[in-house]
Amino acid sequence: MTAAGKTAAEPIYMDYGATTLVDPRVVECMLPWLAGQFGNPASGGHAFGWRAQEAVERARAQVAGLVGADPAEIVWTSGATESNNLALKGVLQHPQARGRHLVTVATEHKAVLDVAQWLQRQGCALSVLEVGPDGLLDPDRLREALRPETALVSVMLVNNEIGVVQEVEAIGAICRERGVLLHVDAAQASGKLAIDLRRLPVDLMSLTAHKTYGPKGVGALYVRRKLRVPLEAQMHGGGHERGLRSGTLPTHQCVGMGEAFALAAAEMEAECARLRMLQQRLLRGIESIGGVQLNGHRERRVPHNVNVSFEGIGAEPLLESLPGVAASSGSACNSASLEPSHVLRALGRSDELAHASLRLTMGRFTTEHEVDATVKYLQASVARLRAGQSGN
Ligand SMILES: *Cc1c(COP(=O)(O)O)cnc(C)c1O
């Protein structure tokens, strides 16, 4: 292993859903703010601070630009986990909350589900809605779950495991009609599909840099300016970010996220068209192996995600037999435990098929050649494992 983390025979990276590399153009923009520039963006009395503040505000506008928000509606955080915490706890814990009932979905990321369960232990009422076999939430199911004391609905835009895109427009319309706030975890959506908060009825949106070619450790929460209920801050200190999130801003990180989101805005259309082709190519290749099930809706999914189950094969043996491919069984956050994926179980998959799922996520630097090589590796491994099993 070299200092850059590369081995002689580097596996094919098929795990962009876990994190992406930092685009070299983003690194370039960050460097001056690590080496040389060092001012505190909150230092209002001198040029060191002014320069840093200017860079942070430019980056804030770039982040806002990707999602059709006003820069004043962007609150910097350390990532989507923190943004989700601020959104859910911030609404439910505020003294003027409409009530103490939270509604979310069984297939959410743990950074929503764990927060929701913590709030439940603090005395909040919690409804966790089931999804259909395609991974989508039926808006009518949501309508039925709303109560007069519902303060917040939290639904992810793009699922991190199966890549399905929830019908947030319809969901938001129902929330509006009933006077309930809507939070959307969009960690997996930025740069993968167009988001326009000028027309999308969403009140809070979590964003992160490191799934969209920015650095790890920086993210944002979009907070609609006309929020009827203010948020309770979770981090108290110097009153940064309009009192919503104290702490000195990491200028280099903010600049990196801003540049990453500006690149996404400029290149998303062409990039997604290319990824859609790679996705179809990968899926055709994998399905030709036979005994394969695609997890999640076939069309309503982001262009870089393929999640499949192989009949008769566990995901762990499959990954172990695939040293040439860096992929993920379930999601990265779950792969430390041998629990079957909570997302696949929510689709009604048997534990056995849920265990056997493989998530392949492609990205900006994935080539056609890598897709073809991945299919070849998979074909060989699946054939070997299936032969081994029938021989027992
Ligand atoms: C990655 C991810 C998160 C966590 O984001 P961090 O920035 O790593 O904290 C939250 N939600 C979803 C859907 C994700 O994919």
Boltz pocket constraint, residues with backbone or C-beta under 6 A from the ligand:
constraints:
  - pocket:
      binder: B
      contacts: [[A, 17], [A, 18], [A, 78], [A, 79], [A, 80], [A, 81], [A, 82], [A, 109], [A, 111], [A, 156], [A, 158], [A, 159], [A, 160], [A, 185], [A, 186], [A, 187], [A, 188], [A, 207], [A, 208], [A, 209], [A, 210], [A, 211], [A, 217], [A, 218], [A, 219]]
      max_distance: 6.0
